[in-house]
Structure formats: structure tokens, C-alpha cells
Amino acid sequence: MINRQLQSIYRRLYSRFGAQKWWPADSAFEVIVGAILTQNTGWSNVEKALANLKKRRLLQPRRLYALPDEEMARLIRPAGYYNIKTARLKSFLKFFLDGYGGSIQKLSAVKLPLLRERLLAVKGIGPETADSILLYALHKPVFVIDAYTKRIFSRHRLIREGAGYDQVQELFTRNLKNQERFFNEYHALIVALGKNYCAKTNPKCGGCPLAFSRNSGIMLSKFT
């Protein structure tokens, strides 16, 4: 039953929004930097910070790590919490350079469970950031859970409000095929729905592609 509901949601979202082609970046390393910078801020702010780094040709692990903290903080300022995010970037870069020589190939060669464990051990890397790195930069089959996912699927009564990260993730991994491209597209479509319809306050339920249909097997309650 849950599997059919999840598949139906995916089909309806894909029909409305089409392929999302995530993550928007020129390299896997840019994805990783973006995943750290996007913590607690909007993507438009991250794009400005990334643009500053690109202008200085700093989207290379060793060059970015060698940058003085004050200079890095100035460049990533548009992403907010710039001193905290400078420290988090430096922590990841030390882990990446010391353990893998700054090689995406070497990092990606580590088996998924161990790699996730190692990423979560890096100061400032939580489950959502780690899974974003794994899925979007390293093409590992993990389902990213964010605020949009929790909001949408609790409103659909598929998870309880306040459910933990691992519990929500299990909903997808237990009931869907374990495929990186599918997980990528599904999560990107959830973000599109969250941005365009399922807002935290005043959601646009009337035009939502998941609005109730007798044939869809999906019912969204009124939230306004």
C-alpha cells in the first residue's frame, strides 16, 4: 500500500514538474561545497557564495583549504552563518585531503555504510548534508530527507509529525527500489513541490499536483 502511494506521488510530481536534473553544479566538489553552504539558508544565497569562490578559482580542495579563514568567510558571506560555515568547510576539507588526497574517486570508492559513518564524524556534517554529498556528489543510493520531505509526507499522513530523520528515510528505502537516479529525481521533485505549493504557512493546496483525486489513491487534508 505504502509502496503504491509513494510511486503514485512520484508519478504525479514528475508529470507536473518534469526532470529536475539535480544537483546544479560543474563538479562533484562544487556539489559538496554547496551542500555545506546550503545549511539553514536558501539556494539563491548559496549561488552567490559559490560565484564568489568561482571568480577566485577556489573550487579546488587544496586551494580552498589554503585560504585564510577570514578571506573564506568574506567570500561565502552571502550564504549566512559565514564564520560557522567556514569552520565546517575547513573541517570537511581536512578530512577530504588527509584521508583521500582531495580525490573524489578515492572518496567514492569507500563502501556506502562506512563512508556515511565517516562523513557524519566530520564536525558540522549532519545526516542531511552527508546524504546530499553521498547522493548528489558521489552518486550513492541514499534518500535525502529535508524539511520539505517531512512537511509534505506528514501532511499526507505517511509519517507522523515530528518523525526523526532515520525514520522518515526508512519509509523510502524500505518501499522503493534502491536506485541512485530514482532517489535523486524523487527528492528533487519533492523540493519543487515544497517550493511551489507546500509552503510552511499558507500552502497552495488548490493547485497542488497531489490534491485529492478519486483515482490517485492520494488525499491531502486542508491545512489552511
N, C-alpha and C positions, 0 to 999 in steps of 0.2 A: 504493500500500500504506500509506504513512505517513498520507496523507490519510484513508483509511478508518479507520485506528486512532485518529486524533485525533477524527474525527467520532463514532466509537463511544464513546470516553471521554466526550465531551461529553454524548451522549445518556444514558449510564448515570448520570452525575453529576446531570444535570437531573432524571432520573426519581427519584433518591433525595432530592435536596435542594430541587428546585423553583427558581423565580425568586428571585434574591438581592436584587435592587433596590438595587444599589450605585451610588454611594457614599452612606452615610448622612450627609446634611448639609442645611442650609437654604438654602445658596447656593453658587455656584461658588467664591467667595472662601474660604468655610469649608473646602471641599474642599482648596484649595491649602494653607491653613494646616495642616490635618490631615495632608496628605501630607508636609509638612516635619517636623511634630512626631512622626510615627509612626516615624521613623528609629530603629532599634535599641531599640524598646520595643513593648509590647502596646497594642492599641487601647483597652482599658479605661482605661489611663493617659492616653491622648490625650483621651478623652472628658472626663476630669476637668479637664484643662488647658483644653479648649475651653469647658467650662462656666464656668470662672473668667473667661475672656475675654467670654463672652456676658453674664454678670452685670454686667460693666462696660460693655457695649455697645461692645466694642472690635473686633468683627469687621467693621471697615471699614478699608480700606487707609490712609487718611491719619491716622485716629485711632490705629491700631496703630503706625504709623511714628513718630508724635509721642511715644509712650510712652517714658519713660526706660528705659534698658536694665535697670537694677536692678529696676524695677517689672515689666517684662515677664518677667524671669527668675523673679521670685517667683510670678507668676500661672501660668506654664507649668511650674513645678517638678514637678508630678506626672508629666510626660512624660519626665523624666530628662534628663541632659546639658543642663540648662536654660541654662547660660551659652553653650554651643556653639550650641544651637538658637535662642537669642536673636540671636546674631550671624548665623545663617543666615536667620532670618526678616527681619532688618533688611536683609540683602543682597538678598533677593528683593524686598522692598518698595521699596527704592531703584530697582532695575531696573524694577519694575512702574510706579511713579509717574513716574520720569524719562522712561521710554520710551513709556508708554501712558496716562499720566494716571490710573492706577488703574482703567482701563476694561477689563472682561472682554471686551467686544465688540471693542475695538481689538486686544487681545492675541490673541483668537481669529481675527481677520481675517488674521493672518500665515500664510503657507503653511507646511504642516507641517514640511518638512525644515529650513527656515530657523528656525522657531520652536523646534524641538527643539535646534538648534545654539545658539541664544541662551540657552535655559534652562540648557543644560549649561555655559555660560560663567559662570553665576552661582555664586559661591563657596558650596559646601555643597550644590549640587544635582547629584546623580549620575543615572545612567540610570534607575533605578527610580523615583526621586522625579519626575524630569522626565516620564517616561511616565505616571505616575499623574496628574500635573497635566493632561497632554495628553488622556488618555482620559477621566478622570472629571470634570474641571472644564470642559474645553474641547471635549469630545466629538469628539476626533480619533481616527481608526482606527489605534491603536498597541496592541501587545500587551505588557502589563506582565509583567516577569519578576521573581519574588521567590524567596525561599528555598524556599517550598512547591513552586513550579513546578520548580525544579531537583531537589529531592529526589524528587518523585513521578515525574518523567519519566526520571530516571536509574535509578530502581528498575524502571521499565518497559523499560529498555534502549533508549529512544528517543533519549537523549542520553548522552554519556559523563559519568561523574562528574567534576566539576571543569570542565565546559564553561563558556566565557565567556558574558557577558550577551548580546552580539550574536549569538553562535552559537545560543543557545537561542531567542532571539526569532525568528531566521530560520526555525527549524523551524515556527513557527506562521504567520508571514506568507507563507511560500512555499507552504504546503499548505492554507491555509484562505482563505475569502472575506474580502476586506478590508472588513469591516463593523464600525463602531464598537460597535453594540449587541451584536453577537455576541461581539466581543472582550471587552467589558465583562462579559457574563454568564459567558463561559468562565473568565476569570480569577477572578471571584468564586466560582465553583463549585470551582475548584482550591483556593482559600483554605479553603472549607468542608470539603473533603476533608482538607486538611492539619491543620486544627484538630481535626477529629473522629476521624480514623483514622490518617493517615500522619505520625505524630509522628517526631521525630528519633531518639528511642530508644523501644523497646517499641511499635512500631506495631501497631494493631489489624487485622491482615491478615485474620483470620477473618470479620469482618463488613463488610469493605470492599466498597463497590459496584463496585470494579474487580477483585475477586477472580476467579480463573480460571473461565471458562465455555467449554465447547467451541464454543458458538455465538457467543461475543462477539468472538473473534479477539484477546483480551487475556489475557496471562498475567503475573501478578505473582509473582515468586520469594519464597521465605520469607526474612525479614530478621531473624528472632529466633533 
